[in-house]
């Protein structure tokens, strides 16, 4: 009997590896500790409502005492949400006739608003179209002005080129005239020198001629005198 029991325990220890040995297998099982229950929002809301029904103002400590558990931070967070909901006004339901009249009024108001909006949109579109047309006109005028200025600029550039060419031609003519004037001045100077030389030569010839005439007159006078003496 003992041998059979020992064999069973050996076999069980081999089939169940989480049991280290016979002693561990024989230890009693201990269950893990139970988790601490958590306080939920619904629990805090219920406790606060019950305290309010009892005529007491729900506070964190009173809700905690009423529930018998819960942390200060958790109860405060949920209790703040409960107070916020309590502060929201409760709207009374309107009578069916008033609701129908309100619906009809809202529909009429919506239709009027749509009409006004359509009219405003049409006005805005018309104004935008006018602004676009004015902008296109201004753009066309600006482009025409640019073309005109470019054309005028080209014409002015051409005229300036012509003036430059004419000035260059006149400059060349002036240089040629200056060269010709210098040559003419040299020629005039040479002519004046030649004229002075010829004038001097003529004066010498005239002087020689005058001397010859004087000598001839002296000879004639001498001859006449001799003729009278004979």
RAVENUR-V699167 format. One line per field, one symbol per residue. psi: psi as a letter, one per 40 degrees, with the letter a starting at -180 (. if undefined). burial: # if it has 16 or more other ideal C-beta (glycine too) atoms within 10 Angstrom, else .. A space follows every 10 residues. Layout:
BEGIN
psi: ???
burial: ???
END
This chain:
BEGIN
psi: dddddddddd dddddgeehd addddeiihh iiiiihiihi dddddddddd dddeeihhid dddddddeii iddddddddd ddddddehih hihiiddddd dddddddddd dddddddddd dddddddddd dddddddddd dddddddddd dddddddddd dddddddddd dddddddddd dddddddddd dddddddddd dddddddddd dddddddddd ddddddddd.
burial: .......... ..#.....#. .......... ........#. ..###.##.. #......#.# .###.#...# ...###.##. .#........ .......... .......... .......... .......... .......... .......... .......... .......... .......... .......... .......... .......... .......... ..........
END
